[in-house]
Amino acid sequence: MWIYEKKLQYPIRIKRPNPKLAKYIISQYGGPDGELAASLRYLSQRFHMPTKETKAILNDIGTEELVPLGYQ
């Protein structure tokens, strides 16, 4: 198992906010080509796979795509 500790490795001090870059980064998580969309596609496709092995692979890939979303 693992222990979740929500702390930063390095202190962050934002001197100049960049809304355009922030919008791009957020779109990578929640946009049409983002992590969440990819994860949901993999997880929904697993129900149509003919063998247990392919279902397991898509399940693993789909849950792996969710990992970056947990580090915010």
Secondary structure, 3 states (H helix, E strand, C coil): CCCCCCCCCCCCCCCCCCHHHHHHHHHHHHCCCCHHHHHHHHHHHHHHCCCHHHHHHHHHHHHHHCHHHHHC
